[in-house]
Amino acid sequence: MHLYWKIFEELKILGEYPVLLDPSLKRCFKHWMETHQYSLTMAEQRHIPMFPAPEAFGVTLSLN
């Protein structure tokens, strides 16, 4: 479920808001969110960038 949450967060940055249509997946995701709500809140408050800076390892990334 963490993978789904991470994908949803990245899509929110792009302005996309996915909708879960499968009832069992929706139920499992809701249960996972309720179980891990404190960890998710801490992760969002730390403002961790989704991707490292291009110069983070001393190498500039190519656009190719």
N, CA, C, O and CB atoms as a CASP TS submission, in Angstrom:
PFRMAT TS
TARGET T0000
AUTHOR 0000-0000-0000
METHOD Language model
MODEL 1
PARENT N/A
ATOM      1  N   MET     1       0.816  -1.187   0.000  1.00  0.00           N
ATOM      2  CA  MET     1       0.000   0.000   0.000  1.00  0.00           C
ATOM      3  C   MET     1       0.866   1.260   0.000  1.00  0.00           C
ATOM      4  O   MET     1       0.459   2.311  -0.494  1.00  0.00           O
ATOM      5  CB  MET     1      -0.932  -0.007   1.198  1.00  0.00           C
ATOM      6  N   HIS     2       2.074   1.130   0.566  1.00  0.00           N
ATOM      7  CA  HIS     2       2.965   2.290   0.574  1.00  0.00           C
ATOM      8  C   HIS     2       3.268   2.742  -0.846  1.00  0.00           C
ATOM      9  O   HIS     2       3.380   3.939  -1.111  1.00  0.00           O
ATOM     10  CB  HIS     2       4.270   1.966   1.317  1.00  0.00           C
ATOM     11  N   LEU     3       3.399   1.794  -1.748  1.00  0.00           N
ATOM     12  CA  LEU     3       3.664   2.126  -3.149  1.00  0.00           C
ATOM     13  C   LEU     3       2.508   2.926  -3.745  1.00  0.00           C
ATOM     14  O   LEU     3       2.734   3.912  -4.447  1.00  0.00           O
ATOM     15  CB  LEU     3       3.902   0.845  -3.969  1.00  0.00           C
ATOM     16  N   TYR     4       1.274   2.510  -3.470  1.00  0.00           N
ATOM     17  CA  TYR     4       0.114   3.259  -3.956  1.00  0.00           C
ATOM     18  C   TYR     4       0.111   4.678  -3.395  1.00  0.00           C
ATOM     19  O   TYR     4      -0.135   5.639  -4.123  1.00  0.00           O
ATOM     20  CB  TYR     4      -1.190   2.537  -3.578  1.00  0.00           C
ATOM     21  N   TRP     5       0.388   4.805  -2.091  1.00  0.00           N
ATOM     22  CA  TRP     5       0.391   6.124  -1.464  1.00  0.00           C
ATOM     23  C   TRP     5       1.454   7.021  -2.105  1.00  0.00           C
ATOM     24  O   TRP     5       1.202   8.195  -2.377  1.00  0.00           O
ATOM     25  CB  TRP     5       0.640   5.999   0.054  1.00  0.00           C
ATOM     26  N   LYS     6       2.623   6.468  -2.339  1.00  0.00           N
ATOM     27  CA  LYS     6       3.714   7.247  -2.936  1.00  0.00           C
ATOM     28  C   LYS     6       3.344   7.699  -4.346  1.00  0.00           C
ATOM     29  O   LYS     6       3.609   8.841  -4.719  1.00  0.00           O
ATOM     30  CB  LYS     6       5.017   6.419  -2.969  1.00  0.00           C
ATOM     31  N   ILE     7       2.735   6.816  -5.127  1.00  0.00           N
ATOM     32  CA  ILE     7       2.310   7.171  -6.485  1.00  0.00           C
ATOM     33  C   ILE     7       1.246   8.250  -6.432  1.00  0.00           C
ATOM     34  O   ILE     7       1.290   9.199  -7.215  1.00  0.00           O
ATOM     35  CB  ILE     7       1.779   5.934  -7.237  1.00  0.00           C
ATOM     36  N   PHE     8       0.280   8.123  -5.512  1.00  0.00           N
ATOM     37  CA  PHE     8      -0.771   9.132  -5.382  1.00  0.00           C
ATOM     38  C   PHE     8      -0.180  10.492  -5.024  1.00  0.00           C
ATOM     39  O   PHE     8      -0.616  11.515  -5.551  1.00  0.00           O
ATOM     40  CB  PHE     8      -1.795   8.706  -4.322  1.00  0.00           C
ATOM     41  N   GLU     9       0.809  10.510  -4.130  1.00  0.00           N
ATOM     42  CA  GLU     9       1.432  11.772  -3.738  1.00  0.00           C
ATOM     43  C   GLU     9       2.161  12.415  -4.921  1.00  0.00           C
ATOM     44  O   GLU     9       2.098  13.631  -5.100  1.00  0.00           O
ATOM     45  CB  GLU     9       2.409  11.545  -2.573  1.00  0.00           C
ATOM     46  N   GLU    10       2.841  11.615  -5.714  1.00  0.00           N
ATOM     47  CA  GLU    10       3.540  12.158  -6.878  1.00  0.00           C
ATOM     48  C   GLU    10       2.557  12.666  -7.924  1.00  0.00           C
ATOM     49  O   GLU    10       2.814  13.678  -8.577  1.00  0.00           O
ATOM     50  CB  GLU    10       4.456  11.099  -7.491  1.00  0.00           C
ATOM     51  N   LEU    11       1.435  11.973  -8.087  1.00  0.00           N
ATOM     52  CA  LEU    11       0.419  12.430  -9.035  1.00  0.00           C
ATOM     53  C   LEU    11      -0.241  13.718  -8.564  1.00  0.00           C
ATOM     54  O   LEU    11      -0.618  14.552  -9.386  1.00  0.00           O
ATOM     55  CB  LEU    11      -0.637  11.350  -9.241  1.00  0.00           C
ATOM     56  N   LYS    12      -0.387  13.895  -7.248  1.00  0.00           N
ATOM     57  CA  LYS    12      -0.957  15.141  -6.721  1.00  0.00           C
ATOM     58  C   LYS    12      -0.075  16.331  -7.085  1.00  0.00           C
ATOM     59  O   LYS    12      -0.576  17.415  -7.384  1.00  0.00           O
ATOM     60  CB  LYS    12      -1.129  15.056  -5.190  1.00  0.00           C
ATOM     61  N   ILE    13       1.237  16.123  -7.058  1.00  0.00           N
ATOM     62  CA  ILE    13       2.165  17.195  -7.428  1.00  0.00           C
ATOM     63  C   ILE    13       1.946  17.596  -8.881  1.00  0.00           C
ATOM     64  O   ILE    13       2.080  18.768  -9.233  1.00  0.00           O
ATOM     65  CB  ILE    13       3.631  16.754  -7.207  1.00  0.00           C
ATOM     66  N   LEU    14       1.611  16.628  -9.721  1.00  0.00           N
ATOM     67  CA  LEU    14       1.370  16.889 -11.143  1.00  0.00           C
ATOM     68  C   LEU    14      -0.044  17.385 -11.417  1.00  0.00           C
ATOM     69  O   LEU    14      -0.379  17.705 -12.558  1.00  0.00           O
ATOM     70  CB  LEU    14       1.628  15.635 -11.948  1.00  0.00           C
ATOM     71  N   GLY    15      -0.878  17.452 -10.376  1.00  0.00           N
ATOM     72  CA  GLY    15      -2.242  17.929 -10.552  1.00  0.00           C
ATOM     73  C   GLY    15      -3.235  16.846 -10.917  1.00  0.00           C
ATOM     74  O   GLY    15      -4.362  17.152 -11.307  1.00  0.00           O
ATOM     75  N   GLU    16      -2.846  15.592 -10.802  1.00  0.00           N
ATOM     76  CA  GLU    16      -3.732  14.465 -11.104  1.00  0.00           C
ATOM     77  C   GLU    16      -4.242  13.873  -9.791  1.00  0.00           C
ATOM     78  O   GLU    16      -3.497  13.770  -8.816  1.00  0.00           O
ATOM     79  CB  GLU    16      -2.992  13.377 -11.956  1.00  0.00           C
ATOM     80  N   TYR    17      -5.509  13.488  -9.775  1.00  0.00           N
ATOM     81  CA  TYR    17      -6.098  12.904  -8.580  1.00  0.00           C
ATOM     82  C   TYR    17      -6.747  11.573  -8.946  1.00  0.00           C
ATOM     83  O   TYR    17      -7.883  11.548  -9.421  1.00  0.00           O
ATOM     84  CB  TYR    17      -7.133  13.869  -7.939  1.00  0.00           C
ATOM     85  N   PRO    18      -6.032  10.460  -8.728  1.00  0.00           N
ATOM     86  CA  PRO    18      -6.567   9.143  -9.105  1.00  0.00           C
ATOM     87  C   PRO    18      -7.723   8.728  -8.196  1.00  0.00           C
ATOM     88  O   PRO    18      -7.825   9.174  -7.053  1.00  0.00           O
ATOM     89  CB  PRO    18      -5.456   8.082  -9.054  1.00  0.00           C
ATOM     90  N   VAL    19      -8.579   7.876  -8.720  1.00  0.00           N
ATOM     91  CA  VAL    19      -9.728   7.362  -7.977  1.00  0.00           C
ATOM     92  C   VAL    19      -9.652   5.838  -7.980  1.00  0.00           C
ATOM     93  O   VAL    19      -9.513   5.213  -9.031  1.00  0.00           O
ATOM     94  CB  VAL    19     -11.083   7.863  -8.598  1.00  0.00           C
ATOM     95  N   LEU    20      -9.743   5.257  -6.800  1.00  0.00           N
ATOM     96  CA  LEU    20      -9.764   3.798  -6.694  1.00  0.00           C
ATOM     97  C   LEU    20     -11.186   3.312  -6.938  1.00  0.00           C
ATOM     98  O   LEU    20     -12.112   3.735  -6.246  1.00  0.00           O
ATOM     99  CB  LEU    20      -9.243   3.322  -5.299  1.00  0.00           C
ATOM    100  N   LEU    21     -11.367   2.431  -7.912  1.00  0.00           N
ATOM    101  CA  LEU    21     -12.696   1.926  -8.240  1.00  0.00           C
ATOM    102  C   LEU    21     -12.965   0.547  -7.648  1.00  0.00           C
ATOM    103  O   LEU    21     -14.118   0.196  -7.401  1.00  0.00           O
ATOM    104  CB  LEU    21     -12.867   1.875  -9.734  1.00  0.00           C
ATOM    105  N   ASP    22     -11.923  -0.232  -7.419  1.00  0.00           N
ATOM    106  CA  ASP    22     -12.081  -1.574  -6.865  1.00  0.00           C
ATOM    107  C   ASP    22     -12.407  -1.464  -5.368  1.00  0.00           C
ATOM    108  O   ASP    22     -11.603  -0.919  -4.612  1.00  0.00           O
ATOM    109  CB  ASP    22     -10.788  -2.429  -7.094  1.00  0.00           C
ATOM    110  N   PRO    23     -13.570  -1.968  -4.922  1.00  0.00           N
ATOM    111  CA  PRO    23     -13.960  -1.821  -3.514  1.00  0.00           C
ATOM    112  C   PRO    23     -12.978  -2.457  -2.529  1.00  0.00           C
ATOM    113  O   PRO    23     -12.726  -1.896  -1.463  1.00  0.00           O
ATOM    114  CB  PRO    23     -15.318  -2.423  -3.307  1.00  0.00           C
ATOM    115  N   SER    24     -12.427  -3.609  -2.870  1.00  0.00           N
ATOM    116  CA  SER    24     -11.498  -4.257  -1.940  1.00  0.00           C
ATOM    117  C   SER    24     -10.193  -3.472  -1.835  1.00  0.00           C
ATOM    118  O   SER    24      -9.633  -3.342  -0.746  1.00  0.00           O
ATOM    119  CB  SER    24     -11.211  -5.701  -2.387  1.00  0.00           C
ATOM    120  N   LEU    25      -9.711  -2.952  -2.952  1.00  0.00           N
ATOM    121  CA  LEU    25      -8.498  -2.139  -2.929  1.00  0.00           C
ATOM    122  C   LEU    25      -8.738  -0.845  -2.160  1.00  0.00           C
ATOM    123  O   LEU    25      -7.883  -0.402  -1.393  1.00  0.00           O
ATOM    124  CB  LEU    25      -8.025  -1.831  -4.360  1.00  0.00           C
ATOM    125  N   LYS    26      -9.894  -0.247  -2.369  1.00  0.00           N
ATOM    126  CA  LYS    26     -10.246   0.982  -1.656  1.00  0.00           C
ATOM    127  C   LYS    26     -10.302   0.731  -0.145  1.00  0.00           C
ATOM    128  O   LYS    26      -9.819   1.546   0.641  1.00  0.00           O
ATOM    129  CB  LYS    26     -11.602   1.528  -2.161  1.00  0.00           C
ATOM    130  N   ARG    27     -10.890  -0.394   0.256  1.00  0.00           N
ATOM    131  CA  ARG    27     -11.011  -0.739   1.673  1.00  0.00           C
ATOM    132  C   ARG    27      -9.628  -0.984   2.283  1.00  0.00           C
ATOM    133  O   ARG    27      -9.337  -0.506   3.379  1.00  0.00           O
ATOM    134  CB  ARG    27     -11.906  -1.988   1.853  1.00  0.00           C
ATOM    135  N   CYS    28      -8.786  -1.724   1.576  1.00  0.00           N
ATOM    136  CA  CYS    28      -7.431  -2.002   2.076  1.00  0.00           C
ATOM    137  C   CYS    28      -6.603  -0.725   2.181  1.00  0.00           C
ATOM    138  O   CYS    28      -5.860  -0.537   3.144  1.00  0.00           O
ATOM    139  CB  CYS    28      -6.720  -3.009   1.161  1.00  0.00           C
ATOM    140  N   PHE    29      -6.734   0.148   1.188  1.00  0.00           N
ATOM    141  CA  PHE    29      -5.975   1.397   1.205  1.00  0.00           C
ATOM    142  C   PHE    29      -6.442   2.280   2.363  1.00  0.00           C
ATOM    143  O   PHE    29      -5.623   2.897   3.044  1.00  0.00           O
ATOM    144  CB  PHE    29      -6.126   2.147  -0.141  1.00  0.00           C
ATOM    145  N   LYS    30      -7.752   2.340   2.585  1.00  0.00           N
ATOM    146  CA  LYS    30      -8.286   3.134   3.699  1.00  0.00           C
ATOM    147  C   LYS    30      -7.788   2.583   5.030  1.00  0.00           C
ATOM    148  O   LYS    30      -7.392   3.351   5.906  1.00  0.00           O
ATOM    149  CB  LYS    30      -9.832   3.146   3.671  1.00  0.00           C
ATOM    150  N   HIS    31      -7.802   1.263   5.191  1.00  0.00           N
ATOM    151  CA  HIS    31      -7.312   0.641   6.423  1.00  0.00           C
ATOM    152  C   HIS    31      -5.822   0.932   6.612  1.00  0.00           C
ATOM    153  O   HIS    31      -5.386   1.234   7.723  1.00  0.00           O
ATOM    154  CB  HIS    31      -7.562  -0.887   6.398  1.00  0.00           C
ATOM    155  N   TRP    32      -5.050   0.845   5.546  1.00  0.00           N
ATOM    156  CA  TRP    32      -3.614   1.115   5.629  1.00  0.00           C
ATOM    157  C   TRP    32      -3.366   2.571   6.015  1.00  0.00           C
ATOM    158  O   TRP    32      -2.490   2.867   6.828  1.00  0.00           O
ATOM    159  CB  TRP    32      -2.923   0.793   4.289  1.00  0.00           C
ATOM    160  N   MET    33      -4.154   3.488   5.416  1.00  0.00           N
ATOM    161  CA  MET    33      -3.998   4.914   5.735  1.00  0.00           C
ATOM    162  C   MET    33      -4.324   5.181   7.205  1.00  0.00           C
ATOM    163  O   MET    33      -3.616   5.941   7.866  1.00  0.00           O
ATOM    164  CB  MET    33      -4.905   5.773   4.827  1.00  0.00           C
ATOM    165  N   GLU    34      -5.381   4.566   7.716  1.00  0.00           N
ATOM    166  CA  GLU    34      -5.747   4.761   9.121  1.00  0.00           C
ATOM    167  C   GLU    34      -4.691   4.177  10.052  1.00  0.00           C
ATOM    168  O   GLU    34      -4.402   4.751  11.102  1.00  0.00           O
ATOM    169  CB  GLU    34      -7.110   4.125   9.410  1.00  0.00           C
ATOM    170  N   THR    35      -4.120   3.052   9.675  1.00  0.00           N
ATOM    171  CA  THR    35      -3.105   2.406  10.503  1.00  0.00           C
ATOM    172  C   THR    35      -1.811   3.212  10.537  1.00  0.00           C
ATOM    173  O   THR    35      -1.152   3.276  11.575  1.00  0.00           O
ATOM    174  CB  THR    35      -2.827   1.001   9.990  1.00  0.00           C
ATOM    175  N   HIS    36      -1.444   3.820   9.430  1.00  0.00           N
ATOM    176  CA  HIS    36      -0.165   4.526   9.314  1.00  0.00           C
ATOM    177  C   HIS    36      -0.316   6.043   9.275  1.00  0.00           C
ATOM    178  O   HIS    36       0.568   6.733   8.768  1.00  0.00           O
ATOM    179  CB  HIS    36       0.559   4.066   8.076  1.00  0.00           C
ATOM    180  N   GLN    37      -1.412   6.571   9.795  1.00  0.00           N
ATOM    181  CA  GLN    37      -1.659   8.005   9.671  1.00  0.00           C
ATOM    182  C   GLN    37      -0.586   8.860  10.350  1.00  0.00           C
ATOM    183  O   GLN    37      -0.250   9.929   9.840  1.00  0.00           O
ATOM    184  CB  GLN    37      -3.008   8.338  10.252  1.00  0.00           C
ATOM    185  N   TYR    38      -0.048   8.422  11.473  1.00  0.00           N
ATOM    186  CA  TYR    38       0.960   9.223  12.163  1.00  0.00           C
ATOM    187  C   TYR    38       2.281   9.231  11.394  1.00  0.00           C
ATOM    188  O   TYR    38       2.944  10.265  11.315  1.00  0.00           O
ATOM    189  CB  TYR    38       1.181   8.691  13.582  1.00  0.00           C
ATOM    190  N   SER    39       2.660   8.110  10.840  1.00  0.00           N
ATOM    191  CA  SER    39       3.888   8.047  10.041  1.00  0.00           C
ATOM    192  C   SER    39       3.763   8.891   8.784  1.00  0.00           C
ATOM    193  O   SER    39       4.713   9.569   8.391  1.00  0.00           O
ATOM    194  CB  SER    39       4.215   6.597   9.668  1.00  0.00           C
ATOM    195  N   LEU    40       2.591   8.852   8.149  1.00  0.00           N
ATOM    196  CA  LEU    40       2.377   9.637   6.935  1.00  0.00           C
ATOM    197  C   LEU    40       2.399  11.124   7.239  1.00  0.00           C
ATOM    198  O   LEU    40       2.919  11.913   6.450  1.00  0.00           O
ATOM    199  CB  LEU    40       1.054   9.257   6.278  1.00  0.00           C
ATOM    200  N   THR    41       1.837  11.510   8.376  1.00  0.00           N
ATOM    201  CA  THR    41       1.844  12.916   8.768  1.00  0.00           C
ATOM    202  C   THR    41       3.269  13.396   8.989  1.00  0.00           C
ATOM    203  O   THR    41       3.629  14.493   8.561  1.00  0.00           O
ATOM    204  CB  THR    41       1.006  13.131  10.037  1.00  0.00           C
ATOM    205  N   MET    42       4.082  12.584   9.653  1.00  0.00           N
ATOM    206  CA  MET    42       5.474  12.972   9.880  1.00  0.00           C
ATOM    207  C   MET    42       6.230  13.070   8.561  1.00  0.00           C
ATOM    208  O   MET    42       7.039  13.981   8.384  1.00  0.00           O
ATOM    209  CB  MET    42       6.167  11.970  10.814  1.00  0.00           C
ATOM    210  N   ALA    43       5.984  12.158   7.639  1.00  0.00           N
ATOM    211  CA  ALA    43       6.673  12.185   6.345  1.00  0.00           C
ATOM    212  C   ALA    43       6.294  13.433   5.558  1.00  0.00           C
ATOM    213  O   ALA    43       7.144  14.014   4.883  1.00  0.00           O
ATOM    214  CB  ALA    43       6.340  10.925   5.528  1.00  0.00           C
ATOM    215  N   GLU    44       5.035  13.855   5.633  1.00  0.00           N
ATOM    216  CA  GLU    44       4.603  15.044   4.905  1.00  0.00           C
ATOM    217  C   GLU    44       5.136  16.314   5.551  1.00  0.00           C
ATOM    218  O   GLU    44       5.406  17.287   4.847  1.00  0.00           O
ATOM    219  CB  GLU    44       3.082  15.097   4.831  1.00  0.00           C
ATOM    220  N   GLN    45       5.295  16.332   6.869  1.00  0.00           N
ATOM    221  CA  GLN    45       5.769  17.523   7.564  1.00  0.00           C
ATOM    222  C   GLN    45       7.264  17.728   7.400  1.00  0.00           C
ATOM    223  O   GLN    45       7.750  18.849   7.552  1.00  0.00           O
ATOM    224  CB  GLN    45       5.426  17.438   9.028  1.00  0.00           C
ATOM    225  N   ARG    46       7.999  16.679   7.096  1.00  0.00           N
ATOM    226  CA  ARG    46       9.450  16.800   6.939  1.00  0.00           C
ATOM    227  C   ARG    46       9.832  17.417   5.608  1.00  0.00           C
ATOM    228  O   ARG    46      10.983  17.811   5.425  1.00  0.00           O
ATOM    229  CB  ARG    46      10.105  15.446   7.074  1.00  0.00           C
ATOM    230  N   HIS    47       8.902  17.511   4.680  1.00  0.00           N
ATOM    231  CA  HIS    47       9.139  18.092   3.354  1.00  0.00           C
ATOM    232  C   HIS    47      10.335  17.443   2.663  1.00  0.00           C
ATOM    233  O   HIS    47      11.234  18.127   2.174  1.00  0.00           O
ATOM    234  CB  HIS    47       9.361  19.601   3.468  1.00  0.00           C
ATOM    235  N   ILE    48      10.327  16.140   2.633  1.00  0.00           N
ATOM    236  CA  ILE    48      11.383  15.399   1.955  1.00  0.00           C
ATOM    237  C   ILE    48      11.131  15.490   0.453  1.00  0.00           C
ATOM    238  O   ILE    48      10.034  15.165   0.001  1.00  0.00           O
ATOM    239  CB  ILE    48      11.434  13.904   2.434  1.00  0.00           C
ATOM    240  N   PRO    49      12.122  15.927  -0.335  1.00  0.00           N
ATOM    241  CA  PRO    49      11.896  16.001  -1.781  1.00  0.00           C
ATOM    242  C   PRO    49      11.668  14.615  -2.373  1.00  0.00           C
ATOM    243  O   PRO    49      12.257  13.631  -1.927  1.00  0.00           O
ATOM    244  CB  PRO    49      13.084  16.678  -2.475  1.00  0.00           C
ATOM    245  N   MET    50      10.812  14.555  -3.375  1.00  0.00           N
ATOM    246  CA  MET    50      10.510  13.277  -4.010  1.00  0.00           C
ATOM    247  C   MET    50      11.730  12.702  -4.730  1.00  0.00           C
ATOM    248  O   MET    50      11.952  11.491  -4.716  1.00  0.00           O
ATOM    249  CB  MET    50       9.356  13.440  -4.992  1.00  0.00           C
ATOM    250  N   PHE    51      12.513  13.570  -5.353  1.00  0.00           N
ATOM    251  CA  PHE    51      13.682  13.141  -6.106  1.00  0.00           C
ATOM    252  C   PHE    51      14.888  13.934  -5.621  1.00  0.00           C
ATOM    253  O   PHE    51      14.749  15.105  -5.268  1.00  0.00           O
ATOM    254  CB  PHE    51      13.468  13.328  -7.638  1.00  0.00           C
ATOM    255  N   PRO    52      16.066  13.320  -5.598  1.00  0.00           N
ATOM    256  CA  PRO    52      17.247  14.075  -5.184  1.00  0.00           C
ATOM    257  C   PRO    52      17.582  15.160  -6.204  1.00  0.00           C
ATOM    258  O   PRO    52      17.220  15.065  -7.377  1.00  0.00           O
ATOM    259  CB  PRO    52      18.447  13.136  -4.998  1.00  0.00           C
ATOM    260  N   ALA    53      18.267  16.170  -5.741  1.00  0.00           N
ATOM    261  CA  ALA    53      18.683  17.246  -6.636  1.00  0.00           C
ATOM    262  C   ALA    53      19.619  16.681  -7.701  1.00  0.00           C
ATOM    263  O   ALA    53      20.376  15.753  -7.414  1.00  0.00           O
ATOM    264  CB  ALA    53      19.376  18.393  -5.844  1.00  0.00           C
ATOM    265  N   PRO    54      19.588  17.218  -8.927  1.00  0.00           N
ATOM    266  CA  PRO    54      20.438  16.679  -9.999  1.00  0.00           C
ATOM    267  C   PRO    54      21.922  16.685  -9.657  1.00  0.00           C
ATOM    268  O   PRO    54      22.662  15.808 -10.103  1.00  0.00           O
ATOM    269  CB  PRO    54      20.223  17.465 -11.261  1.00  0.00           C
ATOM    270  N   GLU    55      22.363  17.658  -8.877  1.00  0.00           N
ATOM    271  CA  GLU    55      23.781  17.742  -8.540  1.00  0.00           C
ATOM    272  C   GLU    55      24.084  17.069  -7.200  1.00  0.00           C
ATOM    273  O   GLU    55      25.148  17.297  -6.623  1.00  0.00           O
ATOM    274  CB  GLU    55      24.225  19.202  -8.503  1.00  0.00           C
ATOM    275  N   ALA    56      23.182  16.263  -6.709  1.00  0.00           N
ATOM    276  CA  ALA    56      23.343  15.679  -5.380  1.00  0.00           C
ATOM    277  C   ALA    56      24.576  14.787  -5.272  1.00  0.00           C
ATOM    278  O   ALA    56      25.199  14.726  -4.212  1.00  0.00           O
ATOM    279  CB  ALA    56      22.114  14.885  -5.018  1.00  0.00           C
ATOM    280  N   PHE    57      24.932  14.104  -6.339  1.00  0.00           N
ATOM    281  CA  PHE    57      26.063  13.187  -6.291  1.00  0.00           C
ATOM    282  C   PHE    57      27.259  13.710  -7.083  1.00  0.00           C
ATOM    283  O   PHE    57      28.164  12.951  -7.430  1.00  0.00           O
ATOM    284  CB  PHE    57      25.651  11.827  -6.820  1.00  0.00           C
ATOM    285  N   GLY    58      27.257  15.009  -7.364  1.00  0.00           N
ATOM    286  CA  GLY    58      28.364  15.599  -8.089  1.00  0.00           C
ATOM    287  C   GLY    58      28.302  15.378  -9.585  1.00  0.00           C
ATOM    288  O   GLY    58      29.255  15.698 -10.296  1.00  0.00           O
ATOM    289  N   VAL    59      27.202  14.838 -10.075  1.00  0.00           N
ATOM    290  CA  VAL    59      27.045  14.567 -11.498  1.00  0.00           C
ATOM    291  C   VAL    59      25.771  15.249 -11.968  1.00  0.00           C
ATOM    292  O   VAL    59      24.705  15.056 -11.383  1.00  0.00           O
ATOM    293  CB  VAL    59      27.005  13.030 -11.789  1.00  0.00           C
ATOM    294  N   THR    60      25.882  16.054 -13.033  1.00  0.00           N
ATOM    295  CA  THR    60      24.678  16.671 -13.579  1.00  0.00           C
ATOM    296  C   THR    60      23.987  15.676 -14.494  1.00  0.00           C
ATOM    297  O   THR    60      24.638  14.954 -15.249  1.00  0.00           O
ATOM    298  CB  THR    60      25.014  17.982 -14.340  1.00  0.00           C
ATOM    299  N   LEU    61      22.685  15.645 -14.422  1.00  0.00           N
ATOM    300  CA  LEU    61      21.923  14.693 -15.219  1.00  0.00           C
ATOM    301  C   LEU    61      21.755  15.180 -16.648  1.00  0.00           C
ATOM    302  O   LEU    61      21.598  16.376 -16.893  1.00  0.00           O
ATOM    303  CB  LEU    61      20.562  14.444 -14.590  1.00  0.00           C
ATOM    304  N   SER    62      21.787  14.261 -17.573  1.00  0.00           N
ATOM    305  CA  SER    62      21.563  14.567 -18.975  1.00  0.00           C
ATOM    306  C   SER    62      20.073  14.535 -19.263  1.00  0.00           C
ATOM    307  O   SER    62      19.343  13.762 -18.643  1.00  0.00           O
ATOM    308  CB  SER    62      22.319  13.579 -19.885  1.00  0.00           C
ATOM    309  N   LEU    63      19.610  15.358 -20.189  1.00  0.00           N
ATOM    310  CA  LEU    63      18.209  15.370 -20.566  1.00  0.00           C
ATOM    311  C   LEU    63      17.900  14.337 -21.638  1.00  0.00           C
ATOM    312  O   LEU    63      16.755  14.237 -22.080  1.00  0.00           O
ATOM    313  CB  LEU    63      17.815  16.744 -21.046  1.00  0.00           C
ATOM    314  N   ASN    64      18.890  13.570 -22.064  1.00  0.00           N
ATOM    315  CA  ASN    64      18.670  12.565 -23.114  1.00  0.00           C
ATOM    316  C   ASN    64      18.065  11.330 -22.552  1.00  0.00           C
ATOM    317  O   ASN    64      17.810  10.377 -23.289  1.00  0.00           O
ATOM    318  CB  ASN    64      19.957  12.221 -23.818  1.00  0.00           C
TER
END
